[in-house]
Amino acid sequence: MTKWDYVKVEKELAAAYSNNSEVELLKILKENSFLFYELYSRKGGIQPVFHEISFGGTYRCDFAWLNDNSNGPEWVLVEVERPQMKLFIQSDKPSKELNGALEQVKSWDRYFHENPLEKKRIFGAVSKFRFIIVAGDGETWSEEKAMKWRSFHNSTSNIEIRSSDAFVRPLKILKENPEELWSFAEHPVTLPSTKLEEYWRAYGYMDDMRKIF
């Protein structure tokens, strides 16, 4: 039996996109972990998603989770922007909003580079970060100039940019092949950041990793 109400999620997601509301979208994402399906590099044996991780007094990432790789813990930090955010001005020049999102994520990277003890305090151990910004709709990103810009950016930056359509496509899986989401069903909702330290302290994988990283 599925952990999520397909009709309810579809309706709420459509409303958030129609209203171009980041707030509405964040609320839906918190309650439906399977919507992150496309952003996970591994679909089975996933680790839970945590929301609203604050650090440095002024910074906060929307979502984060651990990729417990054999070569070390990779933490994925995600920034979610408005689903129909304006992406470009004058053809292929990034908008103020897109540049702002990129600078925000870059500030996270700088902060943890300059504050390694805080990095360990929050995440336990980190071999590397993977940064993702989800912004704008797939139609805009499919335009030739936008596609070329994103392709070049994603191949030369440690910040990956994805379209908000990444949250829509998992609905089809939920409807047609829900068993594919079995690993997400083990963690159906995202967890508050107050549970983050408790999680990694209780996870045996992190014990040895904390001695190394």
N, C-alpha and C positions, 0 to 999 in steps of 0.2 A: 504493500500500500504506500502510495506516495506521501511524502512529508509536506507537500505544498499544494495549494489550491490554484490550479492552472487558470481558471476563469478569473479569479480575484487578482492574481499577479498580472495577468495580461491586461486587465482593465486599468489597474493602478499604474502600470508601466506606461501604457498608452496616454494616460492623463498627464503623467509627469513630462513626457516628451512633448505633448501638445502644449502644455503650459511652459515649456522650456525651463522647468524648475529643478535646480540642483538640490534644493531641500527635499522635495518630494522624491526625487530619485534616490538620494541617500537613505531615506527612510525605508524604501522598498528593498534596497540592497542589504540593509542591516537585517532584514527579516527573511531573506531568501538567498542563502549562500550559493545555491546552484547557478545563480546569475553570473557568478565569477568563473564559470566553467571554461570559457575560452581564454581567460587570462592565466590559468594554471598551466604550467609547462608539463606537469604530470597529472593525469586525470584520476588515477587510482591511488589509494592510500594517502589521501591528502591530509594536511594539517589544517586546523581550524582557522577561520578568518577572525581577526580582531579589528575593532573599529575605534576611531578617534584616539590615536596615540599622540599624546602631547609631549613636547620636550623643549628644553632651552627657554622656557618661559613664553615664547612667542610663536613657536612652530607646532603644527599638528598635521599629521597625515590622516587621510580618511580611513584607509584600510591597510592591513598588513598581515602577512602569513609567512610561515617558514617552509622553505624547500629543504628537506633534510637529506641533502645529497651526500654521497660517500666521500666527496672531496671537501666537505665542509658546509656549514649552515649558510644558505643563501636566504636572506630576508627580502621579501617583495613588498615594496611600499607603493601605495596607489593613491593618486590624486584624482578625484572625480570632479569634472566641470559640467556646466550646463550642456544638456544633450544637443542643443542647437546653437551652441556658442558660435559667434562670428569668428572665423578662423583666419581669413586673409583680407587685406585691403590692396587695391591696385594690383590685381592679379596674384602674384606669388609672394607678396610681402606679408609676413605674419601680423596678425592684428595685435592690438594692445593686450587683449585678453589672453591670447595664446602665449605671447611673450611673458605675460605676468605669471601664467601657470608654469612655464619653463623655469623662470627665475625662482619661483617658490620652491620647486623641487631641487634646483641647484643649491638653494640655501640649506636644505636638509643635508645634502651631500657634504657641503662645506662644514656644517655644524658637527657632524659625526667624525669627519676627518680631523677637526680641531679639538674634539672632545671624546677621545677613545674610551675613557672611563664611563662616560654617560652612555655610550653605545653598548658597553658590556652590562651596565646596570639595567638598561631597558630590555635588551634582547638576549642577554646571557652570553652569547658568542655569535660573532658574525665573520664569515669568511669573505662575503661580498654582499652588496645590495643590488637588487634589480628594481629600477624605478619605472613606474608606468603612469602616464597621464591618459585619462579617458575623456575625450572632448569632441564636440561637433558630431554631425551626422554623417553616415556613410555616403550619402549622395554628394555632399560637398567634397569629401575626401577622395571620391572616385573621379573627380575632374582631373584632367591630365596634369595641369600645373601643380595642383595640390598633391596628387599622387607622387609626382617626381620629387617634390619638396620633402614629403614625409619619408619616402624611400631613402633619400640621401641622409636625412636627419637620423632615422633609425639605424642606419648602417655606420654612422660616425659618432653617435652619442650614446651615453649610458642611460639615457632617458628614452624609453619607448613610448610612442604615441599611438593610441588606438581610438577608433571611432566608437561612439556610444551604441552603435549597432551590435557591438560585442555583448551587450547585456540583453539584446532582443533575441538573438538566435538561439540561446539555450531554451527558450520557451518551446521551440519546435521539438527539441529533444525530450523535454518534460511531457509533451503531449503524445509523441509518437514512439519514444523509446526510453521511458523513465528509468528502466533498470540500469541504463548507462550512467545514471547519476548516483549510483549506490554509495560511492565514497562521500559525496556531499551530503547524502541523507544521514550519515553518521554525525554530521555537524550541520544541521539544517538552518540554523541562524548564526549570525556573527556574534562574537563575544565582546564584552566591554574590555577596554585596555586594563582595567583593574585586575583582570584575570591573567594578564600576560606573563607576569613573573611567576605566578603559581604554576602556569602551564609549563614553562621551560624548565623550572626547577624539578618538576615531577617527571619529565621526559628523559629517560635513560640515555638516549642518543646525545643529549646535550652535556652529559657529565664529562665525557672525554673531550668533547669539542671545547668546553670551557677552559680546559688546561692548555689547549693549543692556540685558540684564537682569542 
